[in-house]
């Protein structure tokens, strides 16, 4: 399976309006499939209440931070570790 090309910007935009199954290689070389999104419909309410209380997280240009729908927690992965992906419109 070859790594599909998608930019961080395109992925983030698509995740705001859909859910996705992202298959990627973790740092320990194991492969993981994650059901994730950036849609406000699924994000925890505390994330959207007050921008001032938002933790300061530096944006790593190689990583994308997403909401894992199965673990109900924030997770991230490297863009260049993506093996496959599919989107489902909400």
C-alpha positions in Angstrom: 0.0 0.0 0.0 1.5 3.3 -1.0 1.1 6.4 1.1 -1.7 8.7 -0.3 -0.7 12.3 -0.7 -2.8 14.8 1.3 -1.8 18.0 2.9 -2.4 18.9 6.5 -4.5 21.9 5.4 -6.8 19.8 3.2 -7.1 17.0 5.8 -8.1 19.6 8.5 -10.7 21.2 6.3 -12.2 17.8 5.4 -12.3 16.7 9.0 -14.3 19.8 10.0 -17.2 18.5 7.9 -16.8 14.8 8.2 -15.4 11.9 10.1 -12.6 9.8 8.8 -10.9 6.5 9.2 -7.1 7.2 9.1 -4.7 4.4 9.0 -1.2 5.3 10.0 2.1 3.9 11.2 2.8 4.8 14.8 6.3 5.8 16.1 6.7 2.2 17.4 6.1 1.0 13.8 2.7 -0.6 14.6 -0.2 0.3 12.4 -3.4 1.9 13.8 -6.7 2.8 12.3 -8.4 5.7 14.0 -12.0 7.0 13.7 -11.5 10.7 14.0 -12.9 14.2 13.3 -12.5 17.9 13.9 -16.3 18.6 13.5 -17.6 20.7 16.4 -20.6 18.4 16.5 -18.4 15.7 18.1 -15.9 17.8 20.1 -16.3 18.0 23.9 -18.3 21.1 24.9 -15.4 22.2 27.2 -13.3 22.6 24.1 -15.7 25.2 22.6 -16.7 27.2 25.7 -13.9 29.7 26.3 -10.9 30.4 24.0 -9.0 32.0 27.0 -9.0 28.7 28.9 -7.6 26.8 25.9 -4.2 25.2 26.6 -1.3 26.5 24.7 -0.2 23.8 22.3 2.4 24.5 19.7 1.4 23.5 16.3 3.9 20.9 14.9 3.8 21.3 11.1 4.3 17.5 10.7 1.5 16.5 13.1 -2.2 16.8 13.0 -4.3 16.8 16.2 -7.8 15.2 15.9 -10.6 14.0 18.2 -10.5 10.2 18.4 -14.2 9.2 18.3 -13.6 5.8 19.8 -11.3 6.8 22.7 -13.1 10.2 23.1 -9.8 11.9 23.5 -7.4 14.1 21.5 -4.8 12.2 19.5 -2.3 13.2 17.0 -0.3 11.5 14.2 2.3 12.5 11.6 1.0 13.5 8.2 3.8 11.5 6.5 2.8 8.3 8.5 -0.6 8.1 6.8 -1.1 4.8 4.9 -4.7 5.2 4.0 -7.8 7.3 4.7 -11.5 7.5 3.9 -14.1 10.2 4.8 -17.7 10.0 5.7 -19.8 13.1 5.4 -21.9 13.9 8.5 
